[in-house]
Amino acid sequence: MHTLRAFHVYDYRMRIILVIPEGYRPLWETLCDECRFTVPHVVVHGGETRFHSVRNGLREISDEETVGIHDGARPFVTPSLIGCCFDTSFEQGVGVIPVVDEVNTVRVLTETGSRMVDRTRLKIVQTPQVFPAAMVKRAYEQEYDPTFTDDASVVERSGMTVRLVEGEETNVKITTSFDLAVAEYRLAALRNQ
């Protein structure tokens, strides 16, 4: 709901498509009723993998649109980051992904052990990833490959390039129970502002 609100705040005219597993739809509808959630959106059933879920959502988009694909697991996305991604895509007619710098020391495994990687050459990829709809829909016509980790990897495999824009450190992805605890703390802090 926080994610959908951020997109709605960015542009209240935007069509929002929520892709969720089919079995979760009754729960989603109950939560919307309980929370009096009124942001207009269309619900589409997900697929076997993220790739298949995105493909299902793209079926609701016309080729003339620009589409932003976002992980619901990143509820702290801001309207300003959404706007930066869409504006860059509109202006340059390309796919756009937000990234942040890697601040940790990183090592790569080798046959003889491991070696350090120059972290200044690494970027951490976020969402929303924004594309001209015709471009991303064409990319999603290819066969699924388990090495696809995001929409940019799908688009690049089909021969298209993407531009990087500065992401936001607060646009965290909630993956682990620790991430959830940090997110709950952040949400409580936001409520107290």
Sequence and secondary structure as in RCSB ss.txt:
>XXXX:A:sequence
MHTLRAFHVYDYRMRIILVIPEGYRPLWETLCDECRFTVPHVVVHGGETRFHSVRNGLREISDEETVGIHDGARP
FVTPSLIGCCFDTSFEQGVGVIPVVDEVNTVRVLTETGSRMVDRTRLKIVQTPQVFPAAMVKRAYEQEYDPTFTD
DASVVERSGMTVRLVEGEETNVKITTSFDLAVAEYRLAALRNQ
>XXXX:A:secstr
 HHHHHHHHH TT   EEEE GGGHHHHHHHHHHTT     EEEE  SSHHHHHHHHHTTS TTSEEEE  TT T
T  HHHHHHHHHHHHHH SEEEEEEE  S EEEEETTEEEEE GGG EEE S EEEEHHHHHHHTTS   TT  S
HHHHHHHTT  EEEEE  TT     SHHHHHHHHHHHHHHHT 
